[in-house]
Amino acid sequence: MNEAESKALELCFHTSICEISANEWNHLAGTSHPFTRYEFLVALENHQCVGEEFGWFPYHLSVRDSNKSLVGACPLYIKTNSYGEFVFDWTWASAYEQAGLNYYPKMVSAVPYNPVSGSRLLAEDANIKSMMIQQIIKLAEKLNMSGMHWLFTNEDETQLCRDNSLQLRLGCQYHWKNQGYTNFDEFLSTFISRKRKKVKRERRMVEEQNIHIDVIHGNEASEHQIELAHGFYASTFDRKSGIPTLSIGFFKEICRTMGEQVVFMFALLENEYIACAITLRGDNALYGRFWGCKEEFHSLHFETCFYQGIDYCIQKKLTTFEPGAQGEHKITRGFLPTKTWSAHWMSDSKFRQAIYTFCEREQEAMHNQCKELLSLSPYRLEQ
């Protein structure tokens, strides 16, 4: 991009994604990745899942060319806490507080409450993506933000952030890869004997309790089923003294507007709904997001949250299943350590150096941890 082209671009920041049309946004973001779809992000705003109550203030970026066509966009939020990010910076905030500085507000580019890697810089032109990085940082400086954070960046944008002198931070999740399996038994045949027997025993335990699973897409679900799914989701937060930020209105809207990508795994006992795993799917991947149950049943969590998802991916020929953040217990069930990335810019020069040094040391530790965790792999051969 030459200087004349750069000057012709018009940048605007929006306090609601409604100020951008769905067609324009989805033209850049696509619809294969459910979490960056316009329909998902606008549902969060329509039902107050983001905003003042939860400390996620929309401030999305749009970039238009001389023809007023949208050529770049970035889901962007001003944050007054670190809730719902899954790239944990509580110690950074504590250090700022001890030094008498304000860590909040800060800016993040992320999908609220969802630790799923994907594009954060929506543009076809890499130069426009770089320009967005630079302009967002300038805005963060102007607004006296403590920093700017791109969370769960994909591979290309992680490298682009590195090229623009942002500090990378490494995390680890556990993902399943489809090796072209035709059924669940073929997948299990790749396990060593004792790990295979463990999975079979867990699935058998669910059957012996006379529990069966119904897989229902959001556009097929009745209003009652959507309400049940939301109730199970909220019950998990209630038990753990957490905050169920996603409202029933949000669930109903995404089932109406993008329901083919919402997948409920309902567990039933004698025709009574007793549990539900809530997932979303893209063209090539399934994403496990939420789970809730009426009461505890042996191995039911593993069946609904892991094994049914693997079954679904095999049937639909999806290449990847990401069941959510954390959980080393996933490894022995076929989900291997997978690196995730975020990129950071800090405004305060002294803290910038300290945090960047911390991230570099953390990267080395995380690389070593991933290698060690691979030793827990259940597979007979390297996957």
C-alpha positions as CSV (number, residue, x, y, z in Angstrom):
1,M,0.0,0.0,0.0
2,N,1.5,3.3,-1.1
3,E,1.1,6.6,0.8
4,A,-1.7,7.9,-1.4
5,E,-3.7,4.7,-0.9
6,S,-3.2,4.9,2.8
7,K,-4.4,8.5,3.0
8,A,-7.5,7.6,1.0
9,L,-8.6,5.1,3.7
10,E,-11.2,6.3,6.2
11,L,-11.0,4.8,9.7
12,C,-13.9,5.0,12.1
13,F,-14.4,3.5,15.6
14,H,-17.9,2.3,16.5
15,T,-19.6,1.9,19.9
16,S,-21.9,-0.7,18.4
17,I,-21.4,-3.2,15.6
18,C,-24.9,-2.1,14.4
19,E,-23.2,0.9,12.8
20,I,-21.7,-1.5,10.3
21,S,-24.0,-3.6,8.0
22,A,-24.1,-7.4,8.4
23,N,-23.3,-8.0,4.8
24,E,-20.2,-5.8,4.9
25,W,-18.9,-7.3,8.1
26,N,-19.5,-10.9,6.9
27,H,-17.9,-10.2,3.6
28,L,-14.6,-9.7,5.4
29,A,-15.1,-12.1,8.3
30,G,-16.9,-14.8,6.5
31,T,-19.4,-17.1,8.1
32,S,-17.3,-20.3,8.5
33,H,-16.0,-19.2,11.9
34,P,-19.1,-18.7,14.1
35,F,-17.5,-16.4,16.7
36,T,-16.5,-13.6,14.3
37,R,-19.8,-13.7,12.4
38,Y,-21.8,-10.5,12.6
39,E,-24.8,-12.4,13.9
40,F,-22.8,-13.7,16.9
41,L,-21.3,-10.3,17.9
42,V,-24.5,-8.3,17.4
43,A,-26.4,-10.8,19.5
44,L,-24.0,-10.1,22.4
45,E,-24.8,-6.4,22.1
46,N,-28.5,-6.8,21.5
47,H,-28.9,-8.7,24.8
48,Q,-26.5,-6.7,27.0
49,C,-24.0,-9.6,27.3
50,V,-21.4,-6.9,26.7
51,G,-21.5,-3.4,27.9
52,E,-21.3,-1.6,31.2
53,E,-22.6,-4.4,33.5
54,F,-19.8,-6.8,32.4
55,G,-17.0,-4.3,31.5
56,W,-16.9,-5.0,27.8
57,F,-17.5,-1.7,25.9
58,P,-17.7,-2.2,22.1
59,Y,-15.3,0.1,20.1
60,H,-15.0,-1.7,16.8
61,L,-12.8,-0.4,14.0
62,S,-13.9,-0.1,10.4
63,V,-11.7,0.9,7.4
64,R,-13.2,2.1,4.2
65,D,-11.6,2.9,0.8
66,S,-12.3,5.9,-1.4
67,N,-15.4,4.1,-2.7
68,K,-16.7,3.8,0.8
69,S,-16.4,0.0,0.6
70,L,-15.4,-1.7,3.9
71,V,-11.9,-3.1,3.4
72,G,-10.9,-3.7,7.0
73,A,-12.5,-4.3,10.4
74,C,-11.5,-5.3,13.9
75,P,-13.7,-6.5,16.8
76,L,-12.5,-4.2,19.5
77,Y,-13.5,-3.6,23.1
78,I,-12.5,-1.2,26.0
79,K,-12.3,-3.3,29.1
80,T,-12.6,-2.3,32.8
81,N,-11.8,-5.8,34.1
82,S,-10.2,-9.0,32.8
83,Y,-13.3,-11.2,33.0
84,G,-14.1,-13.5,30.1
85,E,-10.7,-13.2,28.3
86,F,-8.9,-16.4,29.1
87,V,-5.5,-14.9,28.7
88,F,-4.9,-14.3,32.3
89,D,-3.3,-11.0,33.2
90,W,-4.4,-10.7,36.9
91,T,-0.7,-10.5,38.1
92,W,-0.1,-7.6,35.6
93,A,-3.1,-5.7,37.0
94,S,-1.9,-6.4,40.6
95,A,1.6,-5.0,39.8
96,Y,0.1,-1.9,38.3
97,E,-2.0,-1.4,41.4
98,Q,0.9,-1.8,43.7
99,A,2.8,0.8,41.7
100,G,-0.1,3.2,42.0
101,L,-1.0,3.0,38.3
102,N,-4.2,2.2,36.6
103,Y,-4.3,-1.1,34.7
104,Y,-7.9,-0.5,33.6
105,P,-9.2,0.6,31.2
106,K,-7.4,-1.4,28.6
107,M,-8.3,-2.4,25.0
108,V,-8.7,-5.9,23.6
109,S,-9.5,-7.4,20.3
110,A,-11.2,-10.7,21.2
111,V,-14.5,-12.6,21.1
112,P,-16.0,-12.1,24.5
113,Y,-16.1,-15.2,26.8
114,N,-14.7,-17.5,24.1
115,P,-11.1,-18.6,24.0
116,V,-11.1,-19.6,20.4
117,S,-8.4,-18.7,18.0
118,G,-9.3,-16.9,14.8
119,S,-8.9,-13.8,12.7
120,R,-9.0,-10.5,14.6
121,L,-7.8,-8.3,11.8
122,L,-10.5,-8.7,9.2
123,A,-9.1,-7.6,5.8
124,E,-7.8,-9.3,2.6
125,D,-4.8,-7.0,2.4
126,A,-1.9,-7.6,4.9
127,N,-0.9,-4.0,4.6
128,I,-4.3,-2.9,5.8
129,K,-4.0,-5.3,8.7
130,S,-0.7,-3.7,9.7
131,M,-2.1,-0.3,9.4
132,M,-5.0,-1.3,11.7
133,I,-2.6,-2.5,14.3
134,Q,-0.7,0.8,14.2
135,Q,-3.8,2.9,14.3
136,I,-5.4,1.0,17.1
137,I,-2.3,1.4,19.2
138,K,-2.3,5.2,18.5
139,L,-5.9,5.3,19.7
140,A,-5.0,3.3,22.8
141,E,-2.3,5.9,23.6
142,K,-4.7,8.8,22.9
143,L,-7.3,7.3,25.2
144,N,-4.7,6.6,28.0
145,M,-5.3,2.9,27.9
146,S,-2.7,0.8,29.8
147,G,-2.3,-1.5,26.8
148,M,-3.8,-3.1,23.7
149,H,-4.2,-6.9,23.5
150,W,-5.1,-9.1,20.6
151,L,-6.3,-12.4,22.1
152,F,-6.2,-15.9,20.4
153,T,-4.8,-14.7,17.1
154,N,-4.5,-17.2,14.2
155,E,-1.2,-18.2,12.8
156,D,-0.9,-15.6,10.1
157,E,-1.9,-12.7,12.4
158,T,0.3,-13.9,15.2
159,Q,3.2,-13.5,12.8
160,L,1.9,-10.1,11.6
161,C,1.7,-8.9,15.2
162,R,5.3,-10.1,15.7
163,D,6.4,-8.2,12.6
164,N,4.7,-5.1,14.0
165,S,6.8,-5.4,17.2
166,L,4.1,-6.6,19.5
167,Q,5.0,-9.0,22.3
168,L,3.6,-12.5,21.9
169,R,2.3,-14.6,24.7
170,L,2.0,-18.4,24.4
171,G,-0.8,-20.5,25.9
172,C,-1.9,-24.1,25.6
173,Q,-5.2,-25.8,24.8
174,Y,-6.1,-29.4,23.9
175,H,-7.5,-30.1,20.5
176,W,-8.6,-33.3,18.6
177,K,-7.6,-33.8,15.0
178,N,-9.6,-35.9,12.6
179,Q,-7.2,-38.3,10.7
180,G,-10.0,-39.3,8.3
181,Y,-11.7,-41.7,10.7
182,T,-14.9,-43.4,9.4
183,N,-16.3,-44.1,12.9
184,F,-15.5,-43.8,16.6
185,D,-14.1,-47.3,16.8
186,E,-11.6,-46.6,14.1
187,F,-10.4,-43.5,16.1
188,L,-10.1,-45.6,19.3
189,S,-8.1,-48.2,17.4
190,T,-5.2,-45.7,17.4
191,F,-5.0,-45.8,21.2
192,I,-2.8,-48.0,23.3
193,S,-4.8,-50.8,24.9
194,R,-5.4,-49.5,28.4
195,K,-6.4,-46.0,27.2
196,R,-8.8,-47.5,24.7
197,K,-10.4,-49.7,27.4
198,K,-10.8,-46.6,29.7
199,V,-12.7,-44.7,27.0
200,K,-14.9,-47.7,26.2
201,R,-15.7,-48.2,29.9
202,E,-16.7,-44.6,30.2
203,R,-19.0,-44.8,27.2
204,R,-20.5,-48.1,28.5
205,M,-21.2,-46.5,31.9
206,V,-23.4,-43.9,30.3
207,E,-25.3,-46.6,28.3
208,E,-25.7,-48.7,31.5
209,Q,-27.4,-45.8,33.2
210,N,-30.0,-45.8,30.4
211,I,-28.9,-42.3,29.3
212,H,-29.1,-41.4,25.6
213,I,-27.9,-38.4,23.7
214,D,-29.9,-36.2,21.3
215,V,-27.9,-34.0,19.0
216,I,-30.0,-31.0,17.9
217,H,-29.0,-28.0,15.9
218,G,-30.1,-24.5,17.0
219,N,-32.3,-24.0,14.0
220,E,-34.1,-27.3,14.8
221,A,-34.5,-26.7,18.5
222,S,-37.8,-25.8,20.1
223,E,-38.0,-22.7,22.3
224,H,-38.3,-25.1,25.3
225,Q,-35.1,-26.8,24.3
226,I,-33.2,-23.6,23.9
227,E,-34.5,-22.5,27.4
228,L,-33.3,-25.8,28.8
229,A,-29.9,-25.5,27.2
230,H,-29.5,-22.0,28.7
231,G,-30.7,-23.2,32.1
232,F,-28.0,-25.9,32.1
233,Y,-25.4,-23.3,31.0
234,A,-26.4,-20.9,33.8
235,S,-26.5,-23.7,36.4
236,T,-22.8,-24.4,36.0
237,F,-22.0,-20.8,36.8
238,D,-24.4,-20.8,39.7
239,R,-22.7,-23.8,41.3
240,K,-19.3,-22.2,40.9
241,S,-20.4,-18.7,42.0
242,G,-19.7,-17.4,38.6
243,I,-21.5,-15.0,36.3
244,P,-23.7,-16.4,33.4
245,T,-23.1,-13.5,31.1
246,L,-24.9,-15.0,28.1
247,S,-28.7,-14.4,28.4
248,I,-31.5,-16.5,27.2
249,G,-32.2,-13.8,24.6
250,F,-28.7,-14.2,23.2
251,F,-29.2,-18.0,22.9
252,K,-32.5,-17.6,21.2
253,E,-31.2,-15.0,18.7
254,I,-28.2,-17.0,17.6
255,C,-30.4,-20.1,17.2
256,R,-32.6,-17.9,14.9
257,T,-29.9,-16.1,12.9
258,M,-27.1,-18.8,12.7
259,G,-28.8,-21.8,14.2
260,E,-27.1,-24.3,11.7
261,Q,-23.9,-23.5,13.6
262,V,-25.2,-24.1,17.1
263,V,-25.1,-27.7,18.2
264,F,-26.7,-29.0,21.4
265,M,-25.8,-32.4,22.8
266,F,-28.7,-33.1,25.1
267,A,-28.6,-36.0,27.6
268,L,-31.9,-37.7,28.5
269,L,-32.9,-40.2,31.1
270,E,-36.4,-41.7,30.7
271,N,-37.3,-38.8,28.4
272,E,-36.1,-36.2,31.0
273,Y,-33.4,-33.7,30.0
274,I,-30.6,-34.1,32.5
275,A,-27.6,-32.4,30.9
276,C,-26.5,-30.5,27.8
277,A,-23.2,-29.6,26.1
278,I,-23.4,-26.5,24.0
279,T,-21.1,-26.3,20.9
280,L,-20.7,-24.2,17.8
281,R,-19.4,-25.4,14.5
282,G,-17.6,-23.9,11.6
283,D,-16.9,-25.3,8.1
284,N,-14.0,-27.4,9.4
285,A,-14.2,-27.4,13.2
286,L,-16.4,-27.9,16.2
287,Y,-16.0,-25.7,19.3
288,G,-17.1,-27.0,22.7
289,R,-18.2,-24.0,24.8
290,F,-20.6,-24.7,27.7
291,W,-21.9,-27.6,29.8
292,G,-24.4,-28.1,32.5
293,C,-26.2,-30.9,34.3
294,K,-29.2,-31.5,36.5
295,E,-27.2,-33.9,38.7
296,E,-24.0,-35.8,38.5
297,F,-23.9,-39.1,36.5
298,H,-20.9,-41.3,36.1
299,S,-18.9,-40.3,32.9
300,L,-21.7,-38.2,31.5
301,H,-19.5,-35.1,31.2
302,F,-16.9,-37.0,29.1
303,E,-19.7,-38.5,26.9
304,T,-21.5,-35.2,26.2
305,C,-18.5,-32.8,26.1
306,F,-15.9,-35.0,24.4
307,Y,-17.1,-38.3,22.8
308,Q,-20.2,-37.0,21.3
309,G,-18.2,-34.1,19.8
310,I,-15.7,-36.5,18.3
311,D,-18.5,-38.6,16.9
312,Y,-20.1,-35.5,15.4
313,C,-16.8,-34.4,13.8
314,I,-16.3,-37.9,12.2
315,Q,-19.9,-37.9,10.9
316,K,-19.7,-34.4,9.5
317,K,-16.1,-34.8,8.3
318,L,-14.9,-31.8,10.4
319,T,-11.1,-31.7,10.8
320,T,-10.8,-30.3,14.3
321,F,-12.6,-30.4,17.7
322,E,-11.6,-27.7,20.2
323,P,-13.4,-28.5,23.5
324,G,-12.5,-25.4,25.4
325,A,-9.8,-24.0,27.5
326,Q,-7.6,-25.9,30.1
327,G,-8.1,-29.4,31.3
328,E,-5.1,-31.8,31.1
329,H,-7.6,-34.7,31.5
330,K,-8.5,-34.2,27.9
331,I,-5.2,-35.5,26.7
332,T,-5.8,-39.2,27.6
333,R,-9.1,-38.9,25.7
334,G,-7.4,-37.9,22.4
335,F,-7.0,-34.1,22.7
336,L,-3.4,-33.2,22.3
337,P,-1.6,-30.0,23.5
338,T,-2.0,-27.2,21.0
339,K,-0.3,-23.8,21.2
340,T,-2.4,-20.6,21.3
341,W,-1.1,-17.1,20.9
342,S,-2.0,-13.5,21.9
343,A,-0.2,-10.3,21.2
344,H,0.4,-7.3,23.5
345,W,1.4,-3.7,23.6
346,M,1.8,-1.8,26.9
347,S,1.9,1.9,27.1
348,D,4.1,2.4,30.2
349,S,7.7,1.9,29.1
350,K,8.9,0.4,32.5
351,F,6.1,-2.1,32.7
352,R,6.4,-2.8,29.0
353,Q,9.9,-4.1,29.4
354,A,9.0,-6.1,32.6
355,I,5.9,-7.7,31.0
356,Y,7.7,-8.4,27.7
357,T,10.5,-10.2,29.6
358,F,7.9,-12.2,31.6
359,C,6.3,-13.2,28.3
360,E,9.6,-14.4,26.8
361,R,10.4,-16.5,29.9
362,E,6.8,-17.8,30.0
363,Q,7.1,-18.9,26.3
364,E,10.1,-21.1,27.1
365,A,8.3,-22.7,30.0
366,M,5.2,-23.3,28.0
367,H,7.1,-24.9,25.1
368,N,8.7,-27.3,27.7
369,Q,5.3,-27.9,29.3
370,C,3.7,-28.8,25.9
371,K,6.5,-31.3,25.2
372,E,6.1,-32.9,28.7
373,L,2.3,-33.1,28.3
374,L,2.7,-35.0,25.0
375,S,4.1,-37.9,27.0
376,L,0.5,-38.4,28.2
377,S,-0.8,-39.0,24.7
378,P,-3.0,-42.1,24.4
379,Y,-2.0,-42.8,20.8
380,R,0.0,-45.7,19.7
381,L,1.6,-43.7,16.9
382,E,2.4,-40.0,16.7
383,Q,-0.7,-38.0,15.6
